[in-house]
Structure formats: C-alpha cells, structure tokens
C-alpha cells in the first residue's frame, strides 16, 4: 500500500450541509463521558394497602374499605376500593379486616450506642418517630442519618441538647455524654450560669443537630426565661423537667417553655421551698401536702393552657415496681386534670424498649396508663400521633393517614378507639413506605 509523501495534503472533499449538521448534532452525544449524560430518574416503588379501615384520630372517625396508595415514602391517595386501581403496583397488601392508624411517636427516649436492634424492634412495634431527650448527639445524629438513608430499620429521630447548672454535671450520665470534652462543655450537654454567653451557648446546642433545648436541673427562673427566649429566637423548641430547681412549673410556663415533662415533678409547685440540691430527689415530691387538684396546680395548668405549653406525663416510667405507688397516682391525677382543661398531652416513655427482646415498645403501655388515668382511647391515641406531630412541627407531613403525609402507618387487627390495648395487635407496619411484617 502506498503512503502519502511528507507534507502532501490530500484533496479536500466537502460534505453536503445537511450531513455536516447531522454530524454536529451526533458528535457531542457519543463523545460526552457517560457520567455526564442525562439519565432517567429511578421510578419510585408503589405500594397499595387495600380494603383497610382508616382511622381519623382527631375526628374519631373510621372509614371502611379504603385503598391507601403509597409512592416512594409518601401517601398519594386514600380512596375507595371502587376507584380505578393504580396501573403499576410493586407491593400489594391485602388489609381486609385491619385498621390503619398513623405511626406512633414516642416523644421521650434516650439513645446510646448499641441500640440498632432496639430501634428496629421499636419500628416493627409501631413506633415510627422518636424524640431523643438528651444524650450524646454524635450517637443520636448517626442513628438519625442511618435511619434517613434507610441503612437501618429505625424510626425517624429528632434529638435534644441539654443544659443544667454546673453542679449537676456530677451526674454520670452527663459525664458519659460529654466524652471527649471537658464535662459541661460538650455542645449538646452544657453547664450554664447567669454569666453564660446565652446566644453562643444556644447556637452551639443547635449546631449539634438538635431541634430541642432541654432544661434539666439547677436553673433559676431568670436563666430559664433567657434560655427559652434565645432558643425560640434561633428556631429551637424548649422542653423542661416539670421543675428545674429552683425554677418552678408556673415560672417555666410563664417563660414560654413548650413542654413540661414528668407530671409528678410539677408537684414541687406547692413545696414550701425549692432548692437546687432538691433536683437530686426530684421524684420525691410533696405529694402528701400538695393535691393535684389544689390551687397551686390549678394555677399551673391555667398558665400552661394560656402559653400553649404541652404536658408530657411519662406515666409508665413512674409505674414501675421500684417507684412508690403515690408517684404514679399523683401523676395520673394531674394528667387527667390537664387534659380536661385543654392542656395538650404528649405520650413519652423515658424508656422506649425493655430488655425483653420479644416485648413491644413501651409506648403501648404508656397509652394504657393514660387511659387508666381517665383519658379516652381516642385522646390517648392522639397523644402518640396527631399531638406530637404538631408539637414537633411536622403537622403537615406526619400524624395522619392522608394524601401528602409520610407513609408511616400501623395496621391493627382491631379498633383502638374501642380499646386502647388494640394498639398491640399489630398486623404490619409501614415505615416511610416500606412494609415491615410483624
């Protein structure tokens, strides 16, 4: 085969204009790196839960023979079974005879390392969202991330940063949560005084990923008010123990705290004296001399209602065998009074799950304690569904089985509006669109 001599130029051959245009349009497509080409978005999975009775918790209404259509992690339709069925279904659940309620919320848990299995147990037991109330936010944050990424089966997780007076940081739990920091200096576990730079301290607490600032102990009313105002300014909610020693519940409600937790701790409103050191014996309130329906607590409940403060009673944790019965009795009496005057009630356990790996999460027992105290089953169910969705600023996305809400659903074999114990009769749980069989 002959070759062209050096510097010899081959004769020019012009391509017709239409062919040049075709090449120009074709060339970039075949030469662009594969990662730069447009790819179609993956199709979201479609799950249909058919022939189910849907409970509207706020309306206390049951609508039978409904079809719930889920695309991805959202509910897109709650329709009659006679409606035109969805064309493409990836997973079909025949829920005939079942009742659908929103996923349950445990508003008061504590998370530590090694709880991956416990979180899955909680999710399979109907708890689809939790509020972690103080601990190491590095741990809570990693669980929250892994849950969002669906790397683990776990509820949605929100978490808090805690503040207390310096002397309370002798508590070994606070020392453990501060690992790697001087005690009282971790952003999520800070010792505070009247001299603390409040805006900076709250910013650090918020910067750890916390949605909530929790006021724990040894904080006076002036400092509680400053912390609450600054937390609200920075977009955080504020939860406080019923008394934070020396600040009493009436002062905390007046400061605008969003939630008072542990109903028996509110008994300290009627104590003759409340000292910082009393925080070490906070469970041992003056129950014999301060009535739950007395004038001191009447004033507290009126202030809570006026300021929009929620009550989180945590009745279950006070009904354990190691707690004197008077504590649970007093807390139950206050809870039913609070609900009667219009204070919203939140279901939280301060426990989440027990060591018994076959047991359901203890939120079910908290709901039973609320009903035993005097709440209706509907009111107890609202305390673990619609009410925490509002308090946690998720009312538009959670708390109902309705189009546009996150697909967190518990399918029950019996109606909990008739008997709250039926929340334990779980057929299946839908966690952000994923069906979890019991």
Buried (B, 14 or more C-beta within 10 A) or exposed (E): EEEEEEEEEEEEEEEEEEEEEEEEEEEEEEEEEEEEEEEEEEEBBBBBBBBBBBBBBEEBEBBEEBBBBBBBBBBBBBBEEEEEEBEEBEBBBEBEEBBBBBBBBBBBBBBBEEBBEBBBBBBBBBBBBBBBBBBBBBBBBBBBEBBEEEEBBBBBBBBBBBBBBBBBBEBEBBEEBBEEEEBBEBBBBBBBEEEBEBEEBBBBBBEBBBBBBBBBBBBBBEBBBBBBBBBBEBEBBBBBBBBBBBBBBBBBBBBBBBBBBBBBBBBBBBBEEBEBEBBBEBBBBBBEEBBBEEEBBBBBBBBBBEBEBBBBBBBBBBBEEEBEEBBBBBBBBBBBBBBEEEBBBBBBBBBBBBEEEEBBBBBBBBBBBBBBBBBBBBBBBBBBBBBBBBBBEBBEBBBBBEEEBBBBBBBBEBBBBEEBBBBBBBBBBBBBBBBBEE
